[in-house]
């Protein structure tokens, strides 16, 4: 076992593992085949730190109801809600089973999951696939069209992509990220280039599959239409790399950031699985016509794993086109945000140079000590959901964690090292 003489030395070791991470997309499989917890009764995974159903905000409860309908546990919304309120359905964070989920993050046994392996450390991570836009489960919608789309993803999209991935070499995610960051993606709010690069890689294999033509056409059309498809690949990839890095259980590097609509939670390397939480904030940004901040839901989702890895808001300078969409202004604002993020991170990751930043690599390794010392909070790009279930996305913006998450983590680690102060 390696003994690190200083916190800085331990932090550098964690960051080195992040930089050495090599995520590959291997397969798309039903969730219960890779997460054993699904095979022991009714279970739903959710985004963020642990939470009970009664504390979930309306969109997350709506997504839970949708998942119950999808799984056939109930025939209508009222019965599904009663089932969830009874406590018969276990609720567990995605992060507790090597997974991540967007927005509400609700994941059930028969939903297809992307399987990403970090070949550097041999660990795997999972994420549901992007549903597209409009009425979608991740924003709390649970109507018939939502359930039908989930069934199509289970019966067609997942199996076709699985078969395609089995008929080609594993997909090197780092290569796609390197390409797409040079084409204006930051991998949280903007994934257009990466999604098209993914389609470019997969389409020839899909076309050559010995399956019904209409299935091939439907899958290729869905991928072509879904600009944010790669976000979920990026989330699983970042999760796999950060989980590999947190095998070093020392230091103050942030290994996860996530939110469940009620609390924001972080983990740091030196404190293992322990969550440090605080009240979640509501994003600030731009709203679609007819909506305002009064309609906005508090922030939710595991997608901040992308910022933990060093993209998303941390790489805002890579995606000037996204700055107006999230309401941060223009190029100078993007530059300022990315420069600020260098103040709370350990180093630059040379694997992902940003042309608009004089080819500087993405900022990597959020140090909880630096967050507390500087007062600079991580900037997270995010979609904004309506506070009422089923009404979907109403805008986009940025959000920051509460400072108390980082203060609690630093204090806990100091006590672990023997510090006796308050």
C-alpha positions as CSV (number, residue, x, y, z in Angstrom):
1,X,0.0,0.0,0.0
2,X,1.4,3.4,-1.0
3,X,1.7,5.9,1.8
4,X,1.5,9.6,0.7
5,X,3.5,12.1,2.8
6,X,1.3,15.0,2.1
7,X,-2.3,15.8,0.9
8,X,-0.9,17.4,-2.2
9,X,1.0,14.2,-3.0
10,X,-2.2,12.1,-2.5
11,X,-4.2,14.5,-4.6
12,X,-1.7,14.3,-7.4
13,X,-1.9,10.5,-7.4
14,X,-5.7,10.7,-7.7
15,X,-5.5,13.2,-10.5
16,X,-2.9,11.1,-12.3
17,X,-5.3,8.2,-12.3
18,X,-8.0,10.5,-13.8
19,X,-5.6,11.5,-16.6
20,X,-4.6,7.9,-17.2
21,X,-8.3,6.8,-17.4
22,X,-9.3,5.0,-20.7
23,X,-13.1,4.6,-21.0
24,X,-14.5,2.3,-23.7
25,X,-18.1,1.8,-24.6
26,X,-18.6,-1.9,-24.6
27,X,-22.3,-2.7,-24.7
28,X,-25.9,-1.8,-24.0
29,X,-27.7,-4.2,-21.7
30,X,-30.8,-4.5,-19.5
31,X,-30.0,-2.9,-16.1
32,X,-30.8,-6.1,-14.1
33,X,-28.1,-8.0,-15.9
34,X,-25.3,-5.9,-14.6
35,X,-26.7,-4.5,-11.3
36,X,-27.6,-7.4,-9.1
37,X,-29.6,-5.2,-6.6
38,X,-32.4,-5.2,-9.2
39,X,-32.9,-8.9,-8.7
40,X,-34.0,-8.7,-5.1
41,X,-37.4,-7.0,-5.1
42,X,-38.7,-3.7,-6.5
43,X,-35.9,-1.1,-6.8
44,X,-35.5,2.2,-8.5
45,X,-32.3,4.1,-8.8
46,X,-32.2,7.9,-8.5
47,X,-29.8,10.8,-9.1
48,X,-28.0,12.5,-6.2
49,X,-27.3,11.4,-2.6
50,X,-29.8,9.2,-0.7
51,X,-33.4,10.5,-0.5
52,X,-36.8,9.2,0.5
53,X,-39.9,9.4,-1.8
54,X,-41.6,12.0,0.4
55,X,-38.7,14.4,0.0
56,X,-38.4,14.1,-3.7
57,X,-39.5,17.1,-5.8
58,X,-42.5,16.7,-8.1
59,X,-40.5,15.9,-11.4
60,X,-38.5,13.2,-9.6
61,X,-41.7,11.7,-8.1
62,X,-43.3,11.8,-11.6
63,X,-40.3,9.9,-13.0
64,X,-40.6,7.3,-10.3
65,X,-44.3,6.9,-11.2
66,X,-43.3,6.5,-14.9
67,X,-40.8,3.9,-14.1
68,X,-43.3,1.9,-12.0
69,X,-45.7,2.0,-15.0
70,X,-43.0,1.0,-17.4
71,X,-42.1,-2.0,-15.2
72,X,-45.7,-3.0,-14.9
73,X,-45.9,-2.6,-11.2
74,X,-49.1,-0.5,-11.5
75,X,-51.7,0.2,-14.2
76,X,-52.2,3.9,-13.5
77,X,-50.6,6.9,-11.9
78,X,-52.6,6.7,-8.7
79,X,-51.8,3.1,-8.0
80,X,-48.1,3.7,-8.8
81,X,-47.9,6.6,-6.4
82,X,-49.6,4.6,-3.7
83,X,-47.1,1.8,-4.2
84,X,-44.2,4.3,-4.0
85,X,-45.6,5.9,-0.9
86,X,-46.0,2.5,0.8
87,X,-42.3,2.0,0.9
88,X,-42.5,-1.3,-1.0
89,X,-40.2,0.1,-3.7
90,X,-36.6,0.5,-2.5
91,X,-34.9,3.7,-3.5
92,X,-31.1,3.9,-4.0
93,X,-28.7,6.4,-5.5
94,X,-27.3,5.4,-8.9
95,X,-23.8,6.2,-7.6
96,X,-24.1,3.3,-5.0
97,X,-24.1,0.8,-7.8
98,X,-21.5,2.2,-10.2
99,X,-24.2,4.1,-12.2
100,X,-25.2,7.7,-13.0
101,X,-28.5,9.1,-14.3
102,X,-29.5,12.4,-15.9
103,X,-32.0,14.8,-14.2
104,X,-34.2,12.6,-12.0
105,X,-31.9,9.7,-12.8
106,X,-34.7,7.2,-12.3
107,X,-33.5,3.8,-13.5
108,X,-35.4,0.5,-13.3
109,X,-34.5,-3.1,-13.9
110,X,-35.5,-3.4,-17.6
111,X,-34.2,-0.1,-18.9
112,X,-31.2,-0.5,-21.2
113,X,-27.9,0.8,-19.8
114,X,-24.7,1.9,-21.6
115,X,-21.8,-0.1,-20.3
116,X,-18.5,1.7,-20.1
117,X,-15.3,0.1,-18.9
118,X,-12.3,2.1,-17.7
119,X,-9.6,-0.2,-19.1
120,X,-6.9,1.4,-17.0
121,X,-8.4,0.2,-13.7
122,X,-10.8,-2.5,-15.0
123,X,-13.9,-1.0,-13.5
124,X,-17.2,-0.4,-15.2
125,X,-20.0,2.2,-15.0
126,X,-23.5,2.5,-16.3
127,X,-26.0,5.0,-17.5
128,X,-29.4,5.0,-19.2
129,X,-29.6,6.3,-22.7
130,X,-30.8,9.8,-23.7
131,X,-34.5,9.8,-24.5
132,X,-34.4,12.9,-26.8
133,X,-36.3,16.0,-26.1
134,X,-40.0,16.9,-25.3
135,X,-42.0,14.8,-22.8
136,X,-39.3,12.5,-21.3
137,X,-39.0,10.5,-18.1
138,X,-35.9,12.3,-16.9
139,X,-37.9,15.6,-16.5
140,X,-40.8,13.8,-14.8
141,X,-43.1,13.0,-17.7
142,X,-44.9,9.7,-17.5
143,X,-47.7,9.7,-20.1
144,X,-48.4,7.0,-22.6
145,X,-46.0,8.4,-25.2
146,X,-43.2,8.4,-22.6
147,X,-43.8,4.7,-21.6
148,X,-44.0,3.7,-25.3
149,X,-40.7,5.4,-26.0
150,X,-39.1,3.6,-23.0
151,X,-40.4,0.3,-24.3
152,X,-39.0,1.0,-27.8
153,X,-35.6,1.8,-26.3
154,X,-35.8,-1.5,-24.3
155,X,-37.0,-3.6,-27.3
156,X,-35.3,-1.9,-30.3
157,X,-32.7,0.8,-29.6
158,X,-30.9,-1.1,-26.8
159,X,-30.7,-4.5,-28.6
160,X,-29.6,-2.9,-31.9
161,X,-26.9,-0.9,-30.4
162,X,-25.8,-3.9,-28.3
163,X,-25.5,-6.0,-31.5
164,X,-23.7,-3.3,-33.3
165,X,-21.1,-2.9,-30.5
166,X,-20.6,-6.7,-30.4
167,X,-19.8,-6.5,-34.2
168,X,-17.0,-4.0,-33.9
169,X,-14.2,-3.1,-31.5
170,X,-15.1,-1.3,-28.2
171,X,-15.6,2.4,-28.8
172,X,-12.7,4.5,-27.5
173,X,-14.5,7.4,-25.7
174,X,-11.4,9.5,-25.2
175,X,-10.9,9.7,-29.0
176,X,-14.4,10.9,-29.5
177,X,-14.1,13.5,-26.7
178,X,-10.8,14.8,-28.1
179,X,-12.4,15.2,-31.6
180,X,-15.5,16.8,-30.3
181,X,-13.9,19.3,-27.9
182,X,-12.1,20.7,-30.9
183,X,-15.5,21.1,-32.6
184,X,-17.2,23.1,-29.9
185,X,-18.6,20.6,-27.4
186,X,-18.3,21.0,-23.6
187,X,-20.1,17.7,-23.0
188,X,-22.9,18.8,-20.7
189,X,-25.2,21.2,-22.5
190,X,-23.5,20.8,-25.9
191,X,-22.9,17.3,-27.3
192,X,-23.8,17.9,-31.0
193,X,-20.3,17.1,-32.4
194,X,-19.8,14.1,-30.2
195,X,-23.2,12.7,-30.9
196,X,-22.6,13.0,-34.6
197,X,-19.1,11.4,-34.2
198,X,-20.8,8.6,-32.4
199,X,-23.3,8.2,-35.2
200,X,-20.4,8.2,-37.7
201,X,-18.7,5.4,-35.8
202,X,-21.9,3.3,-35.4
203,X,-23.9,3.8,-38.6
204,X,-21.8,1.5,-40.9
205,X,-22.0,-1.4,-38.4
206,X,-25.8,-0.8,-37.8
207,X,-26.4,-0.8,-41.6
208,X,-24.6,-4.1,-42.0
209,X,-26.6,-5.9,-39.3
210,X,-28.7,-8.9,-40.3
211,X,-31.9,-7.5,-38.8
212,X,-35.1,-5.9,-40.0
213,X,-34.5,-2.8,-42.2
214,X,-37.1,-0.7,-40.3
215,X,-35.3,-1.3,-37.0
216,X,-32.0,-0.1,-38.5
217,X,-33.6,2.9,-40.0
218,X,-35.4,3.8,-36.8
219,X,-32.2,3.6,-34.7
220,X,-30.1,5.6,-37.1
221,X,-32.9,8.3,-37.3
222,X,-33.1,8.5,-33.5
223,X,-29.4,8.9,-33.2
224,X,-29.4,11.6,-35.9
225,X,-32.2,13.4,-34.2
226,X,-30.8,13.3,-30.6
227,X,-28.2,16.0,-30.2
228,X,-27.6,15.2,-26.6
229,X,-27.2,11.4,-27.1
230,X,-23.5,11.5,-26.2
231,X,-24.2,13.2,-22.9
232,X,-25.1,9.9,-21.3
233,X,-22.0,8.2,-22.8
234,X,-19.9,11.0,-21.3
235,X,-21.6,10.6,-17.9
236,X,-20.9,6.8,-17.8
237,X,-17.3,7.4,-19.0
238,X,-16.6,10.1,-16.4
239,X,-18.1,7.9,-13.7
240,X,-15.9,5.0,-14.7
241,X,-12.8,7.2,-14.6
242,X,-13.6,8.9,-11.4
243,X,-14.4,5.6,-9.7
244,X,-11.1,4.2,-10.9
245,X,-9.3,7.3,-9.4
246,X,-11.1,7.0,-6.1
247,X,-9.5,3.7,-5.5
248,X,-6.9,5.9,-3.9
249,X,-8.8,6.7,-0.7
250,X,-6.7,9.6,0.4
251,X,-6.7,13.3,-0.4
252,X,-9.3,16.0,-1.0
253,X,-10.0,15.6,-4.7
254,X,-13.8,15.6,-5.4
255,X,-14.8,12.3,-7.0
256,X,-18.5,12.9,-7.4
257,X,-20.9,15.8,-7.5
258,X,-24.7,15.2,-7.9
259,X,-28.1,16.5,-6.9
260,X,-31.5,15.0,-6.3
261,X,-33.6,18.1,-6.3
262,X,-33.5,18.4,-2.5
263,X,-29.8,18.1,-1.6
264,X,-26.5,18.5,-3.4
265,X,-23.9,15.9,-2.5
266,X,-20.2,15.5,-3.1
267,X,-17.7,12.8,-2.3
268,X,-13.9,13.2,-1.9
269,X,-11.2,10.6,-2.4
270,X,-10.1,10.5,1.2
271,X,-13.5,9.9,2.6
272,X,-14.6,7.0,0.3
273,X,-18.3,6.5,0.0
274,X,-19.4,9.2,2.5
275,X,-21.6,12.0,1.2
276,X,-21.3,15.6,2.2
277,X,-24.5,17.4,1.5
278,X,-26.2,20.8,1.5
279,X,-29.5,22.3,0.2
280,X,-29.6,22.3,-3.6
281,X,-29.7,25.5,-5.5
282,X,-32.0,26.5,-8.4
283,X,-30.2,27.2,-11.7
284,X,-29.7,30.6,-13.1
285,X,-30.1,31.0,-16.9
286,X,-32.3,31.6,-19.9
287,X,-35.9,30.4,-20.1
288,X,-38.0,29.2,-23.0
289,X,-40.8,31.6,-24.1
290,X,-43.5,31.8,-21.5
291,X,-41.5,30.5,-18.5
292,X,-39.5,32.2,-15.8
293,X,-37.5,31.4,-12.7
294,X,-40.8,31.0,-10.8
295,X,-41.5,27.9,-12.8
296,X,-38.1,26.4,-12.3
297,X,-37.4,23.2,-10.4
298,X,-34.4,23.0,-8.0
299,X,-31.4,21.4,-9.6
300,X,-31.2,17.7,-10.1
301,X,-29.2,15.0,-11.8
302,X,-25.9,13.0,-11.7
303,X,-24.7,14.8,-14.9
304,X,-22.4,17.0,-12.8
305,X,-20.0,14.0,-12.9
306,X,-18.9,15.6,-16.2
307,X,-17.8,18.7,-14.3
308,X,-16.1,16.5,-11.7
309,X,-14.1,15.0,-14.6
310,X,-13.3,18.5,-16.0
311,X,-15.7,19.2,-18.8
312,X,-19.2,20.8,-18.8
313,X,-19.0,24.2,-17.1
314,X,-15.3,23.7,-16.5
315,X,-14.7,23.6,-20.3
316,X,-17.1,26.4,-21.1
317,X,-14.4,28.1,-23.2
318,X,-14.5,25.1,-25.6
319,X,-18.1,25.8,-26.5
320,X,-18.6,29.5,-27.1
321,X,-21.9,28.7,-28.8
322,X,-23.3,27.3,-25.6
323,X,-22.7,30.5,-23.6
324,X,-25.8,32.3,-24.9
325,X,-27.9,29.2,-24.4
326,X,-27.1,28.9,-20.7
327,X,-27.2,32.7,-20.2
328,X,-23.6,33.4,-19.2
329,X,-23.1,36.0,-21.9
330,X,-20.4,35.7,-24.5
331,X,-16.8,34.5,-25.2
332,X,-15.3,36.7,-22.5
333,X,-17.6,35.2,-19.9
334,X,-16.8,31.6,-21.1
335,X,-13.1,32.5,-20.8
336,X,-13.6,33.9,-17.3
337,X,-15.5,30.9,-16.0
338,X,-12.9,28.4,-17.4
339,X,-10.1,30.5,-15.9
340,X,-11.8,30.6,-12.6
341,X,-12.1,26.8,-12.6
342,X,-8.3,26.6,-12.8
343,X,-8.1,28.2,-9.4
344,X,-9.9,25.2,-7.7
345,X,-8.4,22.3,-9.7
346,X,-5.1,20.5,-9.5
347,X,-3.8,20.4,-13.0
348,X,-4.7,20.4,-16.7
349,X,-5.5,17.2,-18.5
350,X,-3.3,17.1,-21.6
351,X,-5.5,14.5,-23.3
352,X,-8.2,17.1,-24.1
353,X,-6.7,20.3,-25.4
354,X,-9.0,23.2,-26.1
355,X,-8.2,25.2,-29.3
356,X,-9.9,28.3,-28.1
357,X,-7.8,28.2,-24.9
358,X,-4.5,28.2,-26.7
359,X,-4.7,24.3,-26.6
360,X,-4.6,24.2,-22.8
361,X,-6.1,21.0,-21.4
362,X,-9.3,20.8,-19.4
363,X,-9.0,21.6,-15.7
364,X,-8.8,18.4,-13.7
365,X,-9.1,17.5,-10.1
366,X,-11.3,19.7,-8.0
367,X,-9.6,20.2,-4.7
368,X,-12.2,20.8,-1.9
369,X,-9.6,22.7,0.0
370,X,-9.1,25.2,-2.8
371,X,-12.9,25.7,-3.1
372,X,-13.1,26.6,0.6
373,X,-9.9,28.7,0.5
374,X,-10.8,30.7,-2.6
375,X,-14.6,30.9,-2.2
376,X,-14.8,29.9,-5.9
377,X,-17.6,27.3,-6.4
378,X,-17.6,24.8,-9.3
379,X,-19.8,26.0,-12.2
380,X,-22.1,23.3,-13.5
381,X,-24.0,23.6,-16.8
382,X,-27.5,22.2,-16.6
383,X,-30.9,22.0,-18.1
384,X,-33.8,23.6,-16.1
385,X,-36.9,21.5,-15.5
386,X,-40.3,22.8,-14.7
387,X,-41.1,22.3,-11.0
388,X,-44.2,20.5,-12.0
389,X,-43.8,16.9,-13.2
390,X,-44.4,16.2,-16.9
391,X,-43.9,19.7,-18.3
392,X,-40.3,19.0,-19.2
393,X,-37.4,21.3,-19.8
394,X,-38.1,25.0,-19.7
395,X,-34.6,26.5,-20.1
396,X,-30.9,26.0,-19.5
397,X,-28.3,27.7,-17.3
398,X,-25.6,27.2,-14.7
399,X,-25.7,26.2,-11.0
400,X,-23.2,26.0,-8.2
401,X,-23.1,23.6,-5.2
402,X,-23.6,25.0,-1.7
403,X,-20.2,25.8,0.0
404,X,-21.1,23.8,3.0
405,X,-20.6,20.5,1.0
406,X,-16.9,21.4,0.6
407,X,-16.5,22.7,4.2
408,X,-18.0,19.5,5.6
409,X,-15.7,17.4,3.5
410,X,-12.6,19.3,4.4
411,X,-13.4,19.2,8.1
412,X,-14.2,15.5,8.0
413,X,-10.9,14.7,6.3
414,X,-9.0,16.9,8.7
415,X,-10.5,15.0,11.6
416,X,-9.6,11.7,9.9
417,X,-6.0,12.9,9.8
418,X,-6.1,13.6,13.5
419,X,-7.0,17.3,13.6
420,X,-8.8,18.0,16.9
421,X,-10.1,21.6,16.2
422,X,-13.7,22.6,15.6
